[in-house]
C-alpha cells in the first residue's frame, strides 16, 4: 500500500515545524522535491550575514503561524469527510446493500446523480449505443469505485467554497477544471499499466491531488493581504499543497496508496528500476493536463515514464487515441 501509514495530520505537522524553524533564516524554500523530501539540515554559509538573507513575506508567515497554532491547539480546521461520500462508502461496504439501495443514497443529491449519469454515458464509460437513463443501471455500468469517485469529486467541490466575493474565486474554478482533467488523464494512463491494476484509484488520486491547493486558497481568503502579493501566495501554495493534501486524505481515512500519491506527485527524480506507483501517474497527468497531449512526446527522459515501462511515443499515442474519452469524462465530472 505504498509504505507505512502515518498518523492523522502527521505530515502537515512536520511540514509546519520545518517551515517555521527555517523560513526566518532562509525565506521560502525552493521546492525541488515533495514535502517528504525537503531537507531541513542545509548548512549556513560561514560568511553569510543575517542582513543578506531573503526577506520573509509577513502575510505568508502570519498565515503559516496561524496554521501551526491551530494544529498545536487541536483546532486545525481540516474539512470533515464529506457526508454524502461517507454514506455512499458505508452503503458500498454493507454486504446487505445492492445497486438499488446505493442508488437511493445517490438520489438524495440530485447534482451528484446528474454527474453520475453523465459519467455513465461518457465516451470513456459507454458501451454500445444505448443511453442510460436510471441510476441503478448507471451504477452497474461505471462500477462501485467510480461511484465513490463521483461522490468524492462532488463533495470535495462543496467542501472548499470561498466566501462570496473573495479574490480566489477564479483560481478555484480554474483549479477544479484542471483537477478533473488530471483525474481523467490519470485513469487513461493507469489502465495501460498492468502493475497498477486499478485505474479507478488513479482517478481518485487525480481528483484529490489538488485538495491542498483548494484548502490553502479558501483559508487564504481570510488573509486578503496575501492576494496583494501573488508571488508570495504562489510560493506558499507550491511549498505546502502536497503536504496539506496528504493531511486531508489521511484525515478522511482514504487508502494510504492515495495519500502517498498526492504527497509524492511532484517528485521528478525517481529510481527507474522500481515499480511504478500512482504518484508516477499523477506527475505525468499533471504535466499533460497543463501542457497538452503534444507535450507527451517530450517526456522521454522522465523517470516516472520509465517506471511505467512506457516510452514517450507510446504515451502520446495512448492519449491521442483517448482524447475524446478524456474530454467526455471532463465534461461529465465538471
KEVEX-481633 format. One line per 3 residues: number of its first residue (from 1); their letters; for each residue x, y, z of C-alpha. Coordinates in nm, 2 decimals, m for minus. Layout:
BEGIN
NUM> a> X/Y/Z | ...
END
This chain:
BEGIN
1> xxx> 0.00/0.00/0.00 | 0.28/0.24/m0.08 | 0.46/0.25/0.26
4> xxx> 0.39/0.28/0.63 | 0.08/0.47/0.73 | 0.13/0.79/0.92
7> xxx> m0.08/0.94/1.19 | m0.36/1.18/1.11 | m0.21/1.52/1.01
10> xxx> 0.14/1.40/1.09 | 0.28/1.51/0.76 | 0.14/1.86/0.79
13> xxx> 0.28/1.90/1.15 | 0.62/1.80/1.02 | 0.60/2.05/0.74
16> xxx> 0.49/2.33/0.96 | 0.77/2.27/1.21 | 1.03/2.26/0.94
19> xxx> 0.89/2.57/0.77 | 0.87/2.78/1.09 | 1.22/2.68/1.21
22> xxx> 1.39/2.76/0.88 | 1.19/3.02/0.70 | 1.32/3.30/0.92
25> xxx> 1.67/3.23/0.80 | 1.62/3.10/0.45 | 1.30/3.26/0.33
28> xxx> 1.09/3.03/0.12 | 1.25/2.70/0.04 | 1.28/2.63/m0.33
31> xxx> 1.06/2.32/m0.38 | 1.25/2.07/m0.58 | 1.10/1.77/m0.41
34> xxx> 0.79/1.66/m0.23 | 0.71/1.76/0.12 | 0.86/1.44/0.24
37> xxx> 1.20/1.52/0.09 | 1.25/1.88/0.20 | 1.60/1.89/0.36
40> xxx> 1.59/2.08/0.69 | 1.96/2.04/0.75 | 2.12/2.27/0.49
43> xxx> 2.42/2.43/0.65 | 2.47/2.81/0.66 | 2.75/2.96/0.46
46> xxx> 3.01/3.08/0.70 | 3.04/3.43/0.56 | 2.67/3.49/0.52
49> xxx> 2.53/3.77/0.73 | 2.17/3.80/0.85 | 2.13/4.12/0.66
52> xxx> 2.18/3.94/0.33 | 1.91/3.68/0.39 | 1.59/3.69/0.19
55> xxx> 1.30/3.89/0.32 | 1.02/3.67/0.45 | 0.67/3.78/0.34
58> xxx> 0.50/3.88/0.66 | 0.15/3.79/0.54 | 0.26/3.44/0.44
61> xxx> 0.44/3.39/0.78 | 0.13/3.50/0.97 | m0.08/3.26/0.76
64> xxx> 0.16/2.97/0.84 | 0.19/3.06/1.21 | m0.19/3.05/1.24
67> xxx> m0.20/2.70/1.09 | 0.07/2.59/1.33 | m0.12/2.75/1.63
70> xxx> m0.44/2.58/1.52 | m0.26/2.25/1.49 | m0.10/2.27/1.84
73> xxx> m0.43/2.36/2.00 | m0.61/2.08/1.83 | m0.82/2.32/1.63
76> xxx> m0.68/2.26/1.29 | m0.97/2.31/1.06 | m0.94/2.02/0.81
79> xxx> m1.27/1.97/0.63 | m1.46/1.66/0.76 | m1.51/1.36/0.54
82> xxx> m1.80/1.47/0.32 | m2.13/1.33/0.44 | m2.25/1.22/0.10
85> xxx> m1.93/1.03/0.03 | m1.94/0.88/0.37 | m2.29/0.74/0.33
88> xxx> m2.20/0.61/m0.02 | m1.89/0.44/0.12 | m2.09/0.28/0.41
91> xxx> m2.35/0.16/0.16 | m2.08/0.01/m0.07 | m1.92/m0.17/0.23
94> xxx> m2.26/m0.31/0.35 | m2.29/m0.67/0.23 | m2.67/m0.64/0.25
97> xxx> m2.69/m0.35/0.01 | m2.74/m0.37/m0.36 | m2.73/m0.12/m0.66
100> xxx> m3.09/0.00/m0.58 | m3.00/0.08/m0.22 | m2.69/0.26/m0.33
103> xxx> m2.90/0.44/m0.60 | m3.13/0.56/m0.33 | m2.84/0.73/m0.15
106> xxx> m2.71/0.88/m0.47 | m3.06/1.02/m0.55 | m3.06/1.23/m0.23
109> xxx> m2.81/1.46/m0.40 | m2.96/1.55/m0.74 | m2.64/1.72/m0.86
112> xxx> m2.44/1.41/m0.78 | m2.70/1.18/m0.95 | m2.68/1.40/m1.27
115> xxx> m2.30/1.38/m1.26 | m2.31/1.00/m1.23 | m2.55/0.98/m1.52
118> xxx> m2.32/1.19/m1.74 | m2.02/0.98/m1.64 | m2.21/0.66/m1.73
121> xxx> m2.29/0.80/m2.07 | m1.95/0.94/m2.14 | m1.73/0.81/m2.42
124> xxx> m1.49/0.67/m2.17 | m1.75/0.45/m2.00 | m2.02/0.40/m2.26
127> xxx> m2.05/0.05/m2.41 | m2.28/0.04/m2.71 | m2.53/0.29/m2.84
130> xxx> m2.79/0.26/m2.56 | m2.81/0.57/m2.34 | m2.86/0.51/m1.96
133> xxx> m3.14/0.69/m1.80 | m3.17/0.55/m1.45 | m2.93/0.55/m1.15
136> xxx> m2.91/0.17/m1.08 | m2.81/0.10/m1.44 | m2.56/0.38/m1.43
139> xxx> m2.40/0.22/m1.12 | m2.38/m0.11/m1.29 | m2.20/0.04/m1.58
142> xxx> m1.94/0.25/m1.41 | m1.88/0.02/m1.10 | m1.88/0.09/m0.73
145> xxx> m1.54/0.25/m0.71 | m1.63/0.50/m0.98 | m1.95/0.59/m0.79
148> xxx> m1.74/0.67/m0.49 | m1.50/0.88/m0.71 | m1.80/1.07/m0.84
151> xxx> m1.92/1.13/m0.48 | m1.57/1.25/m0.37 | m1.54/1.48/m0.67
154> xxx> m1.88/1.63/m0.59 | m1.83/1.65/m0.21 | m1.48/1.80/m0.23
157> xxx> m1.62/2.07/m0.46 | m1.88/2.15/m0.19 | m1.62/2.13/0.09
160> xxx> m1.40/2.41/m0.04 | m1.62/2.71/m0.10 | m1.46/3.05/m0.05
163> xxx> m1.66/3.34/0.09 | m1.86/3.53/m0.18 | m1.66/3.80/m0.35
166> xxx> m1.31/3.67/m0.25 | m1.01/3.72/m0.47 | m0.95/3.35/m0.52
169> xxx> m1.28/3.26/m0.68 | m1.15/3.25/m1.04 | m0.84/3.05/m0.93
172> xxx> m1.07/2.79/m0.76 | m1.28/2.75/m1.07 | m0.97/2.70/m1.29
175> xxx> m0.83/2.46/m1.04 | m1.15/2.25/m1.04 | m1.14/2.22/m1.41
178> xxx> m0.77/2.12/m1.41 | m0.81/1.86/m1.13 | m1.09/1.69/m1.32
181> xxx> m0.87/1.68/m1.63 | m0.58/1.53/m1.43 | m0.82/1.26/m1.29
184> xxx> m0.94/1.16/m1.64 | m0.58/1.15/m1.78 | m0.46/0.95/m1.48
187> xxx> m0.74/0.70/m1.54 | m0.64/0.66/m1.91 | m0.27/0.62/m1.83
190> xxx> m0.32/0.38/m1.54 | m0.54/0.14/m1.73 | m0.24/0.09/m1.97
193> xxx> m0.01/m0.01/m1.68 | m0.06/m0.37/m1.58 | 0.12/m0.34/m1.25
196> xxx> m0.12/m0.07/m1.12 | m0.44/m0.28/m1.18 | m0.68/m0.02/m1.05
199> xxx> m0.73/0.28/m1.28 | m1.02/0.39/m1.06 | m0.77/0.46/m0.78
202> xxx> m0.57/0.67/m1.02 | m0.87/0.87/m1.09 | m0.94/0.92/m0.72
205> xxx> m0.58/1.03/m0.66 | m0.61/1.27/m0.95 | m0.93/1.42/m0.81
208> xxx> m0.77/1.47/m0.47 | m0.43/1.58/m0.59 | m0.53/1.95/m0.57
211> xxx> m0.72/1.94/m0.23 | m0.42/2.10/m0.07 | m0.44/2.40/m0.31
214> xxx> m0.81/2.42/m0.25 | m0.76/2.43/0.12 | m0.49/2.70/0.11
217> xxx> m0.69/2.92/m0.13 | m1.00/2.90/0.09 | m0.81/2.97/0.41
220> xxx> m0.60/3.24/0.24 | m0.93/3.42/0.16 | m0.92/3.52/0.53
223> xxx> m0.59/3.69/0.47 | m0.66/3.95/0.20 | m0.30/4.08/0.21
226> xxx> m0.18/3.76/0.06 | m0.36/3.82/m0.26 | m0.19/4.16/m0.29
229> xxx> 0.14/3.97/m0.32 | 0.06/3.69/m0.57 | 0.42/3.57/m0.58
232> xxx> 0.41/3.51/m0.20 | 0.09/3.32/m0.23 | 0.21/3.11/m0.52
235> xxx> 0.53/3.02/m0.33 | 0.32/2.93/m0.02 | 0.10/2.70/m0.23
238> xxx> 0.39/2.55/m0.41 | 0.57/2.47/m0.09 | 0.27/2.34/0.11
241> xxx> 0.00/2.20/m0.11 | 0.12/1.84/m0.14 | 0.17/1.81/0.24
244> xxx> m0.17/1.96/0.31 | m0.33/1.73/0.05 | m0.18/1.43/0.23
247> xxx> m0.31/1.56/0.57 | m0.66/1.59/0.43 | m0.65/1.25/0.26
250> xxx> m0.53/1.09/0.58 | m0.79/1.27/0.79 | m1.06/1.13/0.56
253> xxx> m0.90/0.78/0.62 | m0.87/0.71/0.25 | m0.62/0.44/0.13
256> xxx> m0.25/0.50/0.20 | m0.17/0.45/m0.17 | m0.38/0.76/m0.24
259> xxx> m0.22/0.96/0.04 | 0.13/0.86/m0.08 | 0.04/0.96/m0.44
262> xxx> m0.08/1.31/m0.36 | 0.22/1.37/m0.14 | 0.48/1.25/m0.40
265> xxx> 0.30/1.38/m0.71 | 0.57/1.64/m0.79 | 0.88/1.43/m0.73
268> xxx> 1.07/1.40/m1.07 | 1.38/1.22/m0.96 | 1.30/0.85/m0.91
271> xxx> 1.46/0.51/m0.92 | 1.38/0.39/m1.27 | 1.43/0.03/m1.17
274> xxx> 1.15/0.04/m0.91 | 0.79/m0.05/m1.00 | 0.56/0.24/m1.08
277> xxx> 0.30/0.37/m0.83 | 0.02/0.62/m0.85 | 0.25/0.92/m0.79
280> xxx> 0.42/0.85/m1.12 | 0.08/0.86/m1.30 | m0.01/1.18/m1.12
283> xxx> 0.31/1.35/m1.22 | 0.26/1.27/m1.58 | m0.12/1.36/m1.57
286> xxx> m0.04/1.70/m1.42 | 0.21/1.78/m1.69 | m0.03/1.67/m1.97
289> xxx> m0.33/1.85/m1.82 | m0.14/2.18/m1.82 | 0.08/2.15/m2.13
292> xxx> m0.14/1.94/m2.36 | m0.12/1.60/m2.51 | 0.16/1.70/m2.76
295> xxx> 0.38/1.75/m2.46 | 0.38/1.37/m2.40 | 0.62/1.34/m2.69
298> xxx> 0.88/1.53/m2.50 | 0.87/1.33/m2.18 | 1.11/1.06/m2.28
301> xxx> 1.37/1.14/m2.01 | 1.11/1.14/m1.73 | 1.19/0.88/m1.46
304> xxx> 0.82/0.82/m1.40 | 0.76/0.73/m1.76 | 1.05/0.47/m1.74
307> xxx> 0.89/0.33/m1.42 | 0.56/0.29/m1.61 | 0.75/0.08/m1.87
310> xxx> 0.63/0.32/m2.14 | 0.81/0.54/m2.39 | 0.71/0.89/m2.49
313> xxx> 0.57/0.79/m2.83 | 0.35/0.52/m2.67 | 0.22/0.77/m2.41
316> xxx> 0.14/1.03/m2.68 | m0.04/0.77/m2.90 | m0.24/0.64/m2.60
319> xxx> m0.35/0.99/m2.50 | m0.43/1.09/m2.86 | m0.64/0.77/m2.90
322> xxx> m0.83/0.85/m2.58 | m0.86/1.23/m2.63 | m1.23/1.22/m2.70
325> xxx> m1.28/0.99/m2.40 | m1.09/1.23/m2.17 | m1.29/1.53/m2.29
328> xxx> m1.61/1.34/m2.24 | m1.52/1.25/m1.88 | m1.41/1.60/m1.80
331> xxx> m1.74/1.73/m1.92 | m1.93/1.47/m1.72 | m1.74/1.55/m1.39
334> x> m1.73/1.92/m1.43
END
